[in-house]
Amino acid sequence: MAHRSRLSTILIDVPRGEVPAAAAFWSKALGVPARTVPDEQQFTSLHGALPGLVLAVQAVDDQARYHVDIETDDVEAEARRLIALGAVEVGRWLECITLQAPGGHLVCVIPCHIDPETFEPLAQAWE
């Protein structure tokens, strides 16, 4: 059965203790507000920086890096597709699957976070 997916989010992963300074920096550098996401305190949104995409600072207990999220209507099918392209599964968290792409970058496959009317025209269909 076909599923759909799209690049939805670019995350600036920052060691937890450095988040306030990093969020302030990126907010000022990009000219957008930095707002903590109410139900997900580890994220500070940089709303409006990338039209059509989410850009956020994420507090992590790891090194500074960038990673992307791909949202999909079928997390397992999208993860299988990306693994077939050369990614390797490195973890799971809630309903998300974390992969490492060739070259070492992290890719999180996540359930759709936007409404279907917005997702459908932006997503690519896969068999």
PyMOL commands that set and color helices and strands:
alter all, ss='L'
color gray80, all
select helices_A, chain A and resi 16-30+75-84+116-122
alter helices_A, ss='H'
color red, helices_A
select strands_A, chain A and resi 3-15+35-37+40-45+54-60+65-72+88-93+96-100+106-111+124-126
alter strands_A, ss='S'
color yellow, strands_A
deselect
rebuild
show_as cartoon
